[in-house]
């Protein structure tokens, strides 16, 4: 078996910009969540400059990162917040060879949100959309997402949706897990031209997510937010065999550090062809880099 080239530069498809400016915008639950659930140190409460993020990326041999301008819940409700597209756009403009933008979606915004997505792509050059179904308790197959799916097809951009269980982020407002991967099935059938990407690998329904990616040519997976050394065996096998063209590298930084994620991916022992596709090849193809 050909040995994988661990010097290859990776593309990180899910990164949350976490500067001190952005940390101040985030709700109080955010820092406690990262420290309590993921064991991050106090630096996660202070934030990281883009220069520091790039230093960490370089250390982990990560060339490019997709920055999420997230829309976390409907504004005005407990624990919700939105990161303005303009903030991510400025980072992309400053480091155009390193950063790309993903436009967060709020399905309750209706056509106003659709127009904002269009502007993010056409004015700021964002390359994809991103949504948190659980924060709105609206499953991916809920009709309120459909105008956004139509626009993503028209703009020819992928849409990333968190699948699997949700955790309790804001203790005063626990939310239901509405992202069963099977809920992508009708969406993929109704929008065969849509590049539909399930993020967070679908735990605890990972095999269900694998089934969706295997069934539909237009469904993909990003393996973010969960440490690679804990990935289910069936998922690693999918990446390394019949699903090697379907799964992409992503940390969900600062949930996982760049260095830890890269180290644990390298330790999986993937075949050379699978490793290259996972590390960067699939992202280059799906996002047309």
PyMOL commands that set and color helices and strands:
alter all, ss='L'
color gray80, all
select helices_A, chain A and resi 20-25+29-38+43-46+50-59+85-94+107-122+133-136+143-155+181-190+200-202+206-215+228-230+233-239+258-266+272-286
alter helices_A, ss='H'
color red, helices_A
select strands_A, chain A and resi 10-15+62-69+71-72+81-82+99-104+128-131+158-162+196-199+219-222+247-248
alter strands_A, ss='S'
color yellow, strands_A
deselect
rebuild
show_as cartoon
